[in-house]
Amino acid sequence: MSVNGSVIDAPVAVPATGLLSAAGELSSLAARHAADADATRSLSHEVVDAIREAGFARHFVAARFGGTEGSFEELTRAVVSVGEGCAASAWCASLAAYSARFASHLPDEGHQALWGGSPDTVVATGLMPAGRARPADGGWLVTGQWAYVSGVDFADWVMVCAAVAGEEGPPQLRFFTLPRGAYTVRESWDSVGMRATGSHTVVVEDVFVPRHLSFDRADMLTGRNAGSDVPAHNVPFQAVGGLTFIAPVVGAATGALAACAGSITGRRRNQTAELTVVRASGRIDAARHLVLENAAVLDGRLFTPEHMARNERNATFAAETLREAAALLVGAAGTGGLGEGHALQRFWRDITSATSHVALQYDTAARKNYSAVLLGPEG
């Protein structure tokens, strides 16, 4: 099952849901719309509808609400597939799935509010603490601004993290879930890559959030879930965090490889360019294996400190490796690959932008925990 602690071909007990086959069709659709999405900085309604219809939003939703309770491996492969056509579409699809998993920590009444009408409810999440909340009768009054909330343009609900001041000790961090209409969106996303993710700023001004639409951030971090016994709802955030963001990048790098190869095929062969493409392909395959290993850890419920730290290391190393691969492909393609209408330059920009995410940085996401595994605690 494992070699030196790494997971190899770990079995997945969760049956397939059909998401992967639907993702193949979505990838083709997203690829056709990718250039326009990049230019307009938004996904088309057709692609947004297809993300919902494919089953990404319901992938981790409980079966009692019509969800599919899918596996991490199937979701990862599906997101990679979509990313081969359009990185921004894959990013939004991934977050639609994982945001529902985050929201599963709500009390049962909160589950009813989100999914009682449909398992395909789309939730957008502001993971970083950025606002404040004060107790009110039956809940809290929330105020704040949360940047980089991907997919907020078409989300049905938004979940944000805010600090609740206590009488003693440090503030408690909680997540608060608000329906569309209870917040405003300030269009602030102007990144050179991942333009169509619509990762704008959510603004909340003194909005009441009832108790059943809130939960303690510590529950998500530890994986404790008093509201659900679905296995995927009881996973420590450390183990899963990077997987949310790296799977779309694997798909984008695979798409970049195909775009680069297409630009070289038929031309007079250049040995240097050929070797460069081969080197890039090895990096992409290596990153894919590490990312799939992370999914196997989650489906196999291997939540030891070593496995969780390795998952962080795998995601950040994969990000670094995929950035290198993208740079190699651009170099191999030459000037033509940087043409405004060439898919390669879009994938290159998307990979560069996506791997700047804090969850994919060595210093913030991997160094401390995995160095402790390898070297022991400091001091």
C-alpha positions as CSV (number, residue, x, y, z in Angstrom):
1,M,0.0,0.0,0.0
2,S,2.8,2.5,0.8
3,V,6.5,2.8,0.2
4,N,8.4,5.0,2.6
5,G,5.2,6.6,3.7
6,S,3.9,7.6,0.2
7,V,0.6,6.3,-1.1
8,I,0.6,4.1,-4.2
9,D,-2.6,2.9,-5.8
10,A,-4.6,3.3,-2.6
11,P,-8.1,1.9,-3.1
12,V,-11.1,4.3,-3.2
13,A,-14.2,2.9,-1.5
14,V,-16.5,5.6,-2.9
15,P,-18.2,4.5,-6.1
16,A,-17.8,6.7,-9.2
17,T,-20.5,9.3,-9.7
18,G,-20.2,10.0,-13.5
19,L,-18.5,13.3,-12.8
20,L,-15.4,12.4,-14.8
21,S,-17.3,11.6,-18.0
22,A,-19.3,14.8,-17.7
23,A,-16.0,16.7,-17.1
24,G,-14.7,15.6,-20.5
25,E,-17.7,17.2,-22.2
26,L,-17.3,20.3,-20.1
27,S,-13.6,20.6,-21.0
28,S,-14.5,20.7,-24.7
29,L,-17.1,23.3,-24.1
30,A,-14.9,25.4,-21.9
31,A,-12.1,25.2,-24.4
32,R,-14.3,26.7,-27.1
33,H,-15.2,29.6,-24.8
34,A,-11.8,30.1,-23.2
35,A,-10.5,32.9,-25.4
36,D,-13.7,34.9,-24.9
37,A,-13.7,34.2,-21.2
38,D,-10.2,35.5,-20.9
39,A,-11.0,38.6,-22.9
40,T,-14.2,39.4,-21.0
41,R,-12.9,38.3,-17.6
42,S,-16.0,36.1,-17.0
43,L,-17.2,32.6,-17.8
44,S,-20.1,32.4,-20.2
45,H,-23.5,31.4,-18.9
46,E,-23.3,28.3,-21.0
47,V,-20.1,27.2,-19.2
48,V,-21.4,28.2,-15.7
49,D,-24.6,26.1,-16.3
50,A,-22.5,23.2,-17.5
51,I,-20.3,23.3,-14.3
52,R,-23.5,23.0,-12.3
53,E,-25.1,20.4,-14.5
54,A,-21.9,18.2,-14.5
55,G,-22.2,17.7,-10.8
56,F,-19.3,19.7,-9.3
57,A,-21.4,21.6,-6.8
58,R,-23.2,18.4,-5.5
59,H,-20.0,16.2,-5.5
60,F,-19.5,16.4,-1.8
61,V,-23.1,17.2,-0.8
62,A,-24.8,14.5,1.4
63,A,-26.9,11.9,-0.4
64,R,-29.9,12.7,1.7
65,F,-30.1,16.1,-0.1
66,G,-29.5,14.5,-3.5
67,G,-25.8,14.9,-3.4
68,T,-23.3,12.3,-4.8
69,E,-20.9,12.0,-1.8
70,G,-18.1,11.5,-4.3
71,S,-14.4,10.7,-3.8
72,F,-11.4,13.1,-3.9
73,E,-9.8,11.1,-6.6
74,E,-12.7,11.4,-9.0
75,L,-13.1,15.1,-8.3
76,T,-9.3,15.6,-8.9
77,R,-9.3,13.8,-12.2
78,A,-12.4,15.7,-13.3
79,V,-10.9,19.1,-12.4
80,V,-7.7,18.2,-14.3
81,S,-9.8,17.2,-17.3
82,V,-11.6,20.6,-17.3
83,G,-8.4,22.4,-16.8
84,E,-7.0,21.0,-20.1
85,G,-9.6,23.1,-21.9
86,C,-9.8,26.2,-19.6
87,A,-8.0,26.8,-16.3
88,A,-10.5,29.3,-15.1
89,S,-13.4,27.0,-15.6
90,A,-11.5,24.2,-13.7
91,W,-10.7,26.6,-10.9
92,C,-14.4,27.6,-10.4
93,A,-15.5,23.9,-10.7
94,S,-13.0,22.9,-8.1
95,L,-14.1,25.6,-5.7
96,A,-17.8,24.8,-6.3
97,A,-17.1,21.3,-5.0
98,Y,-14.8,22.2,-2.1
99,S,-16.9,25.1,-0.9
100,A,-19.8,22.7,-0.4
101,R,-17.5,20.5,1.6
102,F,-16.5,23.5,3.8
103,A,-20.2,24.4,4.3
104,S,-20.9,20.8,5.4
105,H,-19.6,22.0,8.9
106,L,-22.8,24.0,9.3
107,P,-25.5,22.6,11.7
108,D,-28.2,20.5,10.2
109,E,-30.6,23.4,9.8
110,G,-27.9,25.1,7.8
111,H,-27.7,22.0,5.5
112,Q,-31.4,22.4,5.0
113,A,-31.1,26.0,4.1
114,L,-28.4,25.5,1.5
115,W,-29.4,22.1,-0.1
116,G,-33.0,21.5,0.9
117,G,-34.1,22.9,-2.4
118,S,-31.3,21.5,-4.6
119,P,-28.0,19.7,-4.2
120,D,-26.6,21.9,-7.0
121,T,-26.4,25.1,-4.9
122,V,-23.1,26.9,-5.6
123,V,-21.2,28.4,-2.7
124,A,-18.3,30.8,-3.0
125,T,-15.8,31.0,-0.1
126,G,-13.6,33.7,1.4
127,L,-11.2,31.5,3.4
128,M,-9.0,34.2,4.9
129,P,-10.2,36.0,8.0
130,A,-11.0,39.5,7.0
131,G,-14.1,40.8,8.8
132,R,-15.6,41.1,12.2
133,A,-18.8,39.9,13.8
134,R,-20.6,40.8,17.0
135,P,-23.1,38.7,18.8
136,A,-26.8,39.5,18.3
137,D,-30.0,37.7,19.4
138,G,-29.9,34.3,17.7
139,G,-26.8,34.9,15.7
140,W,-24.3,37.6,14.7
141,L,-24.0,40.9,12.9
142,V,-21.2,40.6,10.3
143,T,-19.2,43.4,8.6
144,G,-16.2,43.2,6.4
145,Q,-14.6,42.9,3.0
146,W,-13.2,39.7,1.6
147,A,-10.9,39.8,-1.5
148,Y,-10.3,37.0,-4.1
149,V,-13.7,35.2,-3.7
150,S,-13.6,33.1,-6.9
151,G,-16.9,32.4,-8.7
152,V,-18.9,34.9,-6.7
153,D,-20.6,36.2,-9.8
154,F,-22.7,33.1,-10.1
155,A,-22.7,31.8,-6.5
156,D,-26.0,31.3,-4.7
157,W,-24.4,31.7,-1.3
158,V,-21.1,33.2,0.0
159,M,-19.2,31.9,3.0
160,V,-16.7,34.2,4.7
161,C,-14.5,34.1,7.8
162,A,-14.7,36.8,10.5
163,A,-13.5,37.4,14.0
164,V,-15.9,37.4,16.9
165,A,-14.4,39.4,19.8
166,G,-14.6,37.6,23.2
167,E,-14.7,39.1,26.7
168,E,-11.5,37.3,27.4
169,G,-8.7,36.0,25.3
170,P,-8.2,36.3,21.5
171,P,-11.1,36.7,19.1
172,Q,-12.8,33.5,17.9
173,L,-12.7,32.9,14.2
174,R,-16.0,31.7,12.6
175,F,-17.4,31.2,9.2
176,F,-20.6,32.9,8.2
177,T,-22.8,31.9,5.3
178,L,-24.9,34.6,3.5
179,P,-27.4,34.2,0.6
180,R,-27.1,36.2,-2.6
181,G,-28.6,39.6,-2.0
182,A,-27.2,39.9,1.6
183,Y,-23.8,41.1,0.3
184,T,-22.5,43.2,-2.6
185,V,-19.6,42.4,-5.0
186,R,-17.0,45.0,-5.8
187,E,-15.3,44.1,-9.1
188,S,-11.6,44.1,-8.1
189,W,-10.1,41.1,-9.9
190,D,-7.5,42.3,-12.4
191,S,-4.9,39.6,-12.5
192,V,-3.0,39.0,-15.7
193,G,-4.0,35.3,-15.5
194,M,-7.1,33.3,-14.4
195,R,-9.0,36.4,-15.6
196,A,-12.3,34.6,-15.9
197,T,-12.5,33.3,-12.3
198,G,-14.2,36.5,-11.3
199,S,-12.3,36.5,-8.0
200,H,-13.8,39.8,-6.8
201,T,-14.3,41.4,-3.4
202,V,-17.3,40.6,-1.3
203,V,-18.6,43.4,0.9
204,V,-20.9,42.8,3.9
205,E,-22.2,45.7,6.0
206,D,-23.8,44.8,9.3
207,V,-25.8,41.8,8.1
208,F,-27.5,39.5,10.5
209,V,-26.4,35.8,10.2
210,P,-28.4,33.3,12.3
211,R,-26.6,30.6,14.3
212,H,-27.5,27.8,11.9
213,L,-25.5,29.5,9.1
214,S,-22.2,29.7,11.1
215,F,-19.6,27.4,12.5
216,D,-16.3,27.6,14.3
217,R,-13.3,27.8,12.0
218,A,-11.4,25.3,14.2
219,D,-13.9,22.6,13.2
220,M,-12.9,22.9,9.6
221,L,-9.2,23.0,10.4
222,T,-9.4,19.8,12.6
223,G,-12.0,18.0,10.5
224,R,-14.4,17.7,13.3
225,N,-18.0,17.8,12.0
226,A,-20.9,17.6,14.4
227,G,-23.4,18.1,11.6
228,S,-22.4,15.2,9.3
229,D,-20.9,11.8,9.4
230,V,-20.1,11.7,5.6
231,P,-16.4,10.7,5.4
232,A,-15.5,13.5,3.1
233,H,-17.0,16.0,5.5
234,N,-14.6,14.9,8.3
235,V,-11.2,15.7,6.8
236,P,-8.6,18.1,8.4
237,F,-8.0,21.2,6.2
238,Q,-4.3,20.7,6.3
239,A,-4.6,17.5,4.4
240,V,-6.9,18.8,1.7
241,G,-6.2,22.6,1.3
242,G,-3.7,22.6,-1.5
243,L,-5.5,20.0,-3.6
244,T,-8.4,22.5,-4.2
245,F,-6.0,24.8,-6.1
246,I,-3.4,22.6,-7.6
247,A,-5.6,20.3,-9.6
248,P,-6.7,23.0,-12.0
249,V,-3.1,23.9,-12.6
250,V,-2.2,20.3,-13.6
251,G,-5.0,20.5,-16.2
252,A,-3.8,23.9,-17.4
253,A,-0.2,22.5,-17.8
254,T,-1.5,19.5,-19.8
255,G,-3.4,21.9,-22.0
256,A,-0.3,24.0,-22.4
257,L,1.7,20.9,-23.5
258,A,-0.9,20.1,-26.1
259,A,-0.9,23.7,-27.4
260,C,2.9,23.8,-27.6
261,A,3.1,20.5,-29.3
262,G,0.5,21.7,-31.8
263,S,2.6,24.8,-32.6
264,I,5.7,22.7,-33.3
265,T,4.1,19.8,-35.2
266,G,4.6,20.2,-38.9
267,R,7.4,22.7,-38.6
268,R,11.0,21.8,-39.4
269,R,12.1,19.9,-36.3
270,N,14.4,21.6,-33.8
271,Q,16.2,19.1,-31.5
272,T,16.5,21.7,-28.8
273,A,12.8,22.5,-28.8
274,E,12.0,18.8,-28.9
275,L,14.1,18.1,-25.8
276,T,12.6,21.1,-24.0
277,V,9.0,19.8,-24.6
278,V,10.0,16.3,-23.4
279,R,11.5,17.8,-20.2
280,A,8.3,19.8,-19.7
281,S,6.2,16.7,-20.2
282,G,8.1,14.9,-17.5
283,R,7.5,17.7,-15.0
284,I,3.8,17.7,-15.8
285,D,3.5,13.9,-15.3
286,A,5.4,14.1,-12.0
287,A,3.2,16.8,-10.7
288,R,0.1,14.9,-11.7
289,H,1.3,11.8,-9.8
290,L,1.9,13.8,-6.6
291,V,-1.5,15.5,-6.9
292,L,-3.3,12.1,-7.3
293,E,-1.3,10.8,-4.4
294,N,-2.8,13.6,-2.3
295,A,-6.3,12.5,-3.3
296,A,-5.5,8.9,-2.4
297,V,-4.4,10.0,1.1
298,L,-7.8,11.7,1.6
299,D,-9.9,8.8,0.2
300,G,-7.8,6.4,2.3
301,R,-8.3,8.6,5.4
302,L,-4.6,8.6,6.2
303,F,-4.6,11.6,8.4
304,T,-1.3,11.2,10.2
305,P,0.9,14.3,10.7
306,E,3.3,12.8,8.2
307,H,0.7,12.2,5.5
308,M,-0.9,15.6,6.0
309,A,2.5,17.4,5.8
310,R,3.4,15.4,2.7
311,N,0.2,16.5,1.1
312,E,1.2,20.2,1.7
313,R,4.7,19.4,0.3
314,N,3.3,17.6,-2.7
315,A,0.9,20.5,-3.7
316,T,3.6,23.2,-3.3
317,F,6.2,21.2,-5.1
318,A,3.8,20.4,-7.9
319,A,3.1,24.1,-8.3
320,E,6.8,24.9,-8.6
321,T,7.3,22.1,-11.1
322,L,4.3,23.2,-13.2
323,R,5.6,26.8,-13.3
324,E,8.9,25.4,-14.6
325,A,7.1,23.3,-17.2
326,A,5.1,26.2,-18.5
327,A,8.2,28.3,-18.9
328,L,9.9,25.5,-20.8
329,L,6.9,25.2,-23.1
330,V,6.8,28.9,-23.9
331,G,10.5,28.8,-24.7
332,A,10.1,25.8,-26.9
333,A,7.2,27.4,-28.9
334,G,9.1,30.6,-29.5
335,T,7.6,33.9,-30.5
336,G,4.5,32.3,-32.1
337,G,3.5,30.8,-28.7
338,L,3.1,34.2,-27.3
339,G,0.8,35.5,-29.9
340,E,-2.4,37.0,-28.5
341,G,-4.6,34.4,-30.2
342,H,-2.5,31.4,-29.1
343,A,-3.8,29.2,-26.3
344,L,-0.3,28.6,-24.9
345,Q,0.2,32.1,-23.7
346,R,-3.2,32.0,-21.9
347,F,-2.3,28.7,-20.2
348,W,1.1,30.2,-19.2
349,R,-0.5,33.3,-17.7
350,D,-3.1,31.1,-15.9
351,I,-0.5,28.8,-14.4
352,T,1.6,31.8,-13.3
353,S,-1.4,33.4,-11.6
354,A,-2.8,30.3,-10.0
355,T,0.5,29.2,-8.5
356,S,0.8,32.5,-6.7
357,H,-2.0,31.4,-4.4
358,V,-0.9,31.3,-0.8
359,A,-1.9,27.7,-0.4
360,L,0.7,26.8,-3.1
361,Q,3.7,28.5,-1.5
362,Y,6.5,26.5,0.1
363,D,7.2,29.1,2.8
364,T,3.6,29.4,4.0
365,A,2.1,26.0,3.2
366,A,4.9,23.3,3.4
367,R,8.2,24.3,4.9
368,K,7.4,24.2,8.6
369,N,5.2,21.1,8.8
370,Y,7.2,18.9,6.5
371,S,10.6,20.0,7.8
372,A,9.4,18.8,11.2
373,V,8.6,15.4,9.7
374,L,12.1,15.1,8.1
375,L,14.2,16.8,10.7
376,G,12.2,16.8,13.9
377,P,10.8,19.8,15.7
378,E,13.0,22.9,16.0
379,G,15.2,23.0,19.1
